[in-house]
Amino acid sequence: MDQFKLYFQLGYEHIIDLNGFDHILFVVALCAIYLAQDWKKVLILVTAFTIGHSITLALSTFELVNFRSEIIEFLIPVTIFITALSNLFKKEGGLNQKALNLNYFFALFFGLVHGLGFSNYLKSLLGKSESIVTQLLAFNLGLELGQIIIVVIFMIISFVFTGLFNVARRDWKLVISSAIAGIAITMMMTTKFW
């Protein structure tokens, strides 16, 4: 049980660590177009990201996939940029089912990329363990909890600005998404591998 707790804590800290703010930016970019009443959609979205993250962590840990870390480190801010940029072009007045499905696909697919970014570190921690299923499960459950906490904090801040201070939903989305896109461009420039 101590190992479960250790890997759960590791997954949780992986998400909320301010030094690794790329995951926080991505989760906030995913949530930027939603309001507090959309919490079920946001929960599904964040879980789709965790599933993608989990798949590549498992595949990489079992050494079934392997990518150059420099490419992955560059692709992570690319996924953040694409998500933030796509927010800028989404229509107001709610998302239709096609747009929701595209968001879920983005979250799942980009979760695959983000999972590869952490896989080398996790592999070094696991070493040559015979069974790593429990550790991977614990890590991903911690990851999910960390993401949910980030979502809750962001949705509360979003409610304060859009609900209490009457900032237009469109303006809120534009400011948040533009800021994240700008940060992602800076990250891409510092992680380019060519």
C-alpha positions in Angstrom: 0.0 0.0 0.0 2.9 2.3 0.6 3.9 2.0 -3.1 0.4 2.9 -4.2 0.5 6.0 -2.0 3.9 7.0 -3.3 2.9 6.8 -6.9 -0.5 8.4 -6.3 1.4 11.3 -4.7 3.8 11.4 -7.6 1.0 11.7 -10.1 -0.8 14.4 -8.1 2.4 16.4 -7.7 3.2 15.9 -11.4 0.1 17.9 -12.3 0.1 20.6 -9.6 3.9 21.3 -9.7 4.3 24.9 -10.8 7.8 24.0 -12.3 6.0 21.7 -14.7 3.3 24.3 -15.5 2.8 22.9 -19.0 0.1 20.5 -17.8 -1.6 23.3 -15.8 -1.7 25.4 -19.0 -3.1 22.6 -21.0 -5.8 21.8 -18.5 -6.7 25.5 -18.2 -6.8 25.8 -22.1 -9.2 22.9 -22.2 -11.5 24.5 -19.6 -11.3 28.1 -20.9 -14.4 27.8 -23.1 -16.6 26.3 -20.3 -18.6 27.8 -17.4 -19.2 26.3 -14.0 -22.5 24.7 -15.1 -20.6 22.7 -17.7 -18.7 20.8 -15.0 -19.8 17.4 -16.3 -18.4 18.1 -19.8 -15.2 19.4 -18.2 -14.9 16.3 -16.1 -15.2 14.1 -19.2 -12.7 16.2 -21.0 -10.1 16.0 -18.2 -10.7 12.3 -17.9 -10.1 11.9 -21.6 -6.8 13.6 -21.2 -5.9 11.3 -18.3 -6.8 8.3 -20.4 -4.5 9.4 -23.2 -1.8 10.2 -20.7 -2.2 6.8 -19.1 -2.0 4.9 -22.4 1.3 6.4 -23.5 2.7 6.1 -20.0 1.9 2.4 -20.0 3.1 1.8 -23.6 6.3 3.7 -23.0 7.0 2.1 -19.6 6.5 -1.4 -21.1 8.9 -0.2 -23.9 6.3 -0.7 -26.6 6.7 2.9 -27.9 9.7 5.1 -27.8 10.1 8.7 -29.1 13.0 11.1 -28.9 12.4 13.3 -25.8 13.4 16.5 -27.6 10.5 16.0 -30.1 8.0 15.3 -27.3 9.3 18.3 -25.3 8.5 20.5 -28.4 5.2 18.8 -29.1 3.8 19.5 -25.6 3.7 23.3 -26.1 2.4 22.7 -29.6 -0.6 20.8 -28.1 -1.2 23.7 -25.7 -1.0 26.3 -28.5 -3.4 24.3 -30.7 -5.9 24.0 -27.9 -5.7 27.7 -27.0 -5.9 28.8 -30.6 -8.9 26.6 -31.3 -10.7 28.2 -28.4 -10.4 31.6 -30.1 -12.5 30.3 -33.1 -15.2 28.5 -31.2 -18.6 30.1 -31.4 -20.4 31.5 -28.4 -23.7 30.2 -27.1 -22.7 26.7 -26.2 -21.0 23.9 -27.9 -22.7 21.6 -30.3 -22.1 17.8 -30.1 -19.6 17.9 -33.0 -17.5 20.6 -31.2 -17.7 18.6 -28.0 -16.5 15.4 -29.7 -13.6 17.4 -31.2 -12.6 18.7 -27.8 -12.7 15.2 -26.4 -10.5 13.9 -29.2 -8.1 16.8 -28.7 -7.9 16.0 -25.0 -7.4 12.3 -25.6 -4.9 12.7 -28.4 -2.9 15.4 -26.7 -2.9 13.4 -23.5 -1.0 10.7 -25.5 1.7 13.3 -26.2 1.9 14.6 -22.7 2.2 11.0 -21.3 5.3 10.5 -23.4 6.8 13.6 -21.9 6.8 12.1 -18.4 7.5 8.4 -19.3 11.3 8.5 -19.1 11.2 9.8 -15.6 8.6 7.3 -14.5 10.5 4.5 -16.2 13.6 5.4 -14.2 11.6 5.4 -11.0 10.0 2.0 -11.7 13.3 0.4 -12.7 12.9 -3.3 -13.5 9.8 -3.9 -11.4 8.0 -7.1 -12.2 4.5 -5.7 -11.9 4.0 -2.0 -12.6 0.2 -2.0 -13.1 -0.5 -0.9 -9.5 2.1 1.9 -9.8 0.7 3.1 -13.1 -2.9 3.0 -11.8 -1.9 4.9 -8.6 0.1 7.5 -10.7 -2.8 8.1 -13.0 -5.4 8.4 -10.2 -3.1 11.0 -8.6 -2.9 12.7 -11.9 -6.7 12.8 -12.3 -7.1 14.2 -8.8 -4.6 17.0 -9.5 -6.3 17.9 -12.7 -9.7 18.0 -11.0 -8.3 20.4 -8.4 -6.9 22.6 -11.1 -10.3 22.5 -12.9 -12.2 23.4 -9.7 -9.9 26.3 -9.0 -10.1 27.6 -12.5 -13.9 27.2 -12.7 -14.2 29.2 -9.4 -12.0 32.0 -10.8 -14.0 31.9 -14.0 -17.2 32.2 -12.1 -15.9 35.1 -10.1 -15.0 37.0 -13.3 -17.9 36.0 -15.5 -20.6 35.7 -12.8 -19.8 38.3 -10.2 -17.7 40.9 -12.1 -19.8 40.4 -15.3 -16.9 39.9 -17.6 -18.3 38.7 -20.9 -17.8 35.0 -21.5 -16.3 35.8 -24.9 -13.8 38.3 -23.4 -12.8 35.8 -20.7 -12.2 33.1 -23.2 -10.2 35.4 -25.5 -8.0 36.7 -22.7 -7.3 33.3 -21.2 -6.8 31.5 -24.5 -4.6 34.3 -26.0 -2.4 34.4 -22.9 -1.9 30.6 -23.0 -1.2 30.7 -26.7 1.4 33.3 -26.1 3.1 31.3 -23.4 3.0 28.2 -25.5 4.8 30.0 -28.4 7.5 31.0 -26.0 7.8 27.4 -24.8 8.0 26.2 -28.4 10.8 28.5 -29.1 12.8 27.3 -26.1 12.1 23.6 -26.8 12.6 23.5 -30.6 14.8 20.6 -31.5 16.2 21.7 -34.8 
